Amino acid sequence: MIKKIIAKEWLLLLGSILFGITCIFILCIALGTTEELIEAFCKLEIEAYFFVLSPYFLLQFVRSVIWAIKVLKKSKSE
């Protein structure tokens, strides 16, 4: 059971990272700033990595809110 949960979280992380990278590249291509993006990743700028990981953070935030609502509803019914 634990391995299944870890595998699910790992796939969510990888999918979110790929989604974040794709969104950033599409945005940069639309704005015409592809060279600046490549420089940011090469210099290991924290902002670039924040934008790549932000879909995962957002997903985890939504999941935690949903979990909290379920727990509160469950405790009211008991």
C-alpha positions in Angstrom: 0.0 0.0 0.0 2.8 2.4 0.9 4.6 1.7 -2.4 1.5 2.5 -4.3 1.0 5.8 -2.5 4.7 6.8 -3.1 4.4 5.8 -6.8 1.3 7.9 -7.2 2.9 10.9 -5.6 6.0 10.5 -7.7 4.0 10.4 -10.9 2.0 13.5 -9.7 5.3 15.3 -9.1 6.8 14.4 -12.5 3.6 15.2 -14.3 3.4 18.6 -12.6 7.0 19.4 -13.4 6.4 18.5 -17.1 3.3 20.6 -17.1 5.1 23.6 -15.5 8.0 23.4 -18.0 5.6 23.1 -20.9 3.6 26.1 -19.7 6.8 28.2 -19.2 8.1 27.3 -22.7 4.8 28.1 -24.3 4.6 31.4 -22.4 8.2 32.3 -23.3 7.7 31.4 -27.0 4.5 33.5 -27.1 6.4 36.5 -25.5 9.6 35.9 -27.5 11.9 35.5 -24.4 13.2 32.0 -24.9 16.9 33.0 -24.5 16.1 34.6 -21.1 14.4 31.4 -19.9 17.4 29.2 -20.9 19.8 31.6 -19.1 17.6 31.5 -16.0 17.7 27.7 -15.9 21.4 27.6 -16.5 22.1 30.1 -13.7 19.9 28.1 -11.4 17.7 31.0 -10.6 15.2 30.2 -7.9 12.3 31.9 -9.7 12.6 29.6 -12.7 12.4 26.5 -10.4 9.5 28.0 -8.5 7.5 28.4 -11.7 8.3 24.8 -12.7 7.2 23.4 -9.3 4.2 25.8 -8.8 1.7 23.4 -10.5 2.7 20.7 -7.9 2.4 23.1 -5.0 -1.0 24.2 -6.3 -2.2 20.6 -6.7 -1.1 19.7 -3.2 -2.8 22.8 -1.7 -6.1 21.9 -3.4 -5.8 18.3 -2.3 -5.1 19.4 1.3 -8.2 21.7 1.3 -10.4 18.9 -0.1 -9.0 16.6 2.6 -9.7 19.1 5.4 -13.3 19.6 4.2 -13.9 15.9 4.1 -12.5 15.5 7.7 -14.7 18.4 8.9 -17.8 16.9 7.3 -17.0 13.5 8.7 -16.5 14.8 12.2 -19.9 16.7 12.1 -21.7 13.5 11.2 -20.2 11.6 14.1 
